[in-house]
Amino acid sequence: MSTHVNFKSINQLAIPATISGIAEPLLSITDTAIVGNIPVDGLESLAAVGIVGSFLSMLIWVLGQTRSAISAIISQYLGAGKLDEVKNLPAQAIFLNILLSIIILVSTVFIVDDIFRLFRASGKILDYCVSYYSIRVWGFPLTLFTFAIFGIFRGLQNTFYPMVIAMLGAGLNILLDFIFVYGIDGYLPAMYLEGAAWASLISQGIMAILALILLLKKTEISMKLSLPFNTEIKRLVFMSLNLFVRTAALNAALMLAVREATILGDRFIGAHTIAVNLWLFAAFFIDGYAAAGNSMGGKLLGASDYNGLWKLAKTIFKYGMVVSLFLMLSGFVFYRPIGRLFSNEEIVLQTFYSIFYIVIIGLPMNTIAFIFDGLFKGLGEMKYLRNVLLSATFLGFIPVLYFGKFMGWGFYAIWIAFVVWMMIRGFALIWKFRQKFRPLVQNT
């Protein structure tokens, strides 16, 4: 099965992937915007959403990496014309992943207070963290299940069904947020922060059900667990483990940022919550082309089409930069209105505005990192991705963060560290791709 690298083929994957990718941070952004405007303890509720959201993102991103491993293997076998050899692999991978997620979920329930104290949460903020997390955490296995199925579809060069599922889930979440958080006069009392948690949990459950139905109805992939294990399960496990370590390092940076913002004070963690949600929103917006690189890259590698692979990298990079520049322009044009979507606390908004320009000017660096990160996942280069993230975090982000703290840069130190972090990631991936694949292109 040949793969044509052109505007149409790339965007058939990238546009639906962008829409479905945006839905993930949109769930958090919706909670942030609605919770930030709660009339009772809005600032404390916003801080709790930021802290809990960061911790849940860590768990989901670490264990959700099986999605990329499944996608890489399926796309490579699809390119090689040997898909039948791995049809029983997804069910085995999902079973192991969900089992692990349940173990982790149950273990965190008993130490939830201690977890959020590590983020320096205390008093009313800590109480809200525990309340919000105790509901939202049950959506954790559901999200991992949905992500794994999205990985199967991506490997099959199909990002349309994940888009449909994600759009329905995000739309439902927004509707339920308004209903549960603010209530319906005479019918349903306002639940405030807990209402936002229930809205997210129900949406995650509906998305998981839709994903399973579409997988069973629209593909030949079976969800029936069968033994013995597929011969590729070992490679999938090692790819996933490398991505686990990589994502743990990634989340170490994100959690340190939350911790340092919390130490600075309530207005800083509130502003950081807004900024990081916008940062993630932009990331997933750009990530649509990374998803196209992931799907098509694995297939091209499986078919040993190195010329196509080189062309793919250049093309998705160009498209990603166009998206990045559009986001930068939008950020500067709507600089102040964007902030007011998320909070009515003037002190939080002024703190956010003081660093939002750093978030915006860092977008091109994010584009480079995300585009090649997705491409490398499709190529199965998980070990190198792990090493890059470890280096960027422990030799870039953390030293810059604490040097900035020592120098008295305050809130600026966190976001300057993010820019340096992304620069290291992006340039390391470009260098490796050129070193490995340029000679192969020249020799074909």
Secondary structure, DSSP 4 states (H G I P E B T S, - for coil): -----SHHHHHHHHHHHHHHHHHHHHHHHHHHHHHTT-SSSHHHHHHHHHHHHHHHHHHHHHHTTHHHHHHHHHHHHHHTT-GGGGTTHHHHHHHHHHHHHHHHHHHHHTTHHHHHHTTT--HHHHHHHHHHHHHHGGGHHHHHHHHHHHHHHHHTT--HHHHHHHHHHHHHHHHHHHHHHH-BTTTB---THHHHHHHHHHHHHHHHHHHHHHHHHH-S------SSPPTTHHHHHHHHHHHHHHHHHHHHHHHHHHHHHHHH-HHHHHHHHHHHHHHHHHHHHHHHHHHHHHHHHHHHHHTT-HHHHHHHHHHHHHHHHHHHHHHHHHHHHTHHHHHHTT---HHHHHHHHHHHHHHHHTHHHHHHHHHHHHHHHHTT-HHHHHHHHHHHIIIIIHHHHHHHHHTT-THHHHHHHHHHHHHHHHHHHHHHHHHHHHHHHHT-
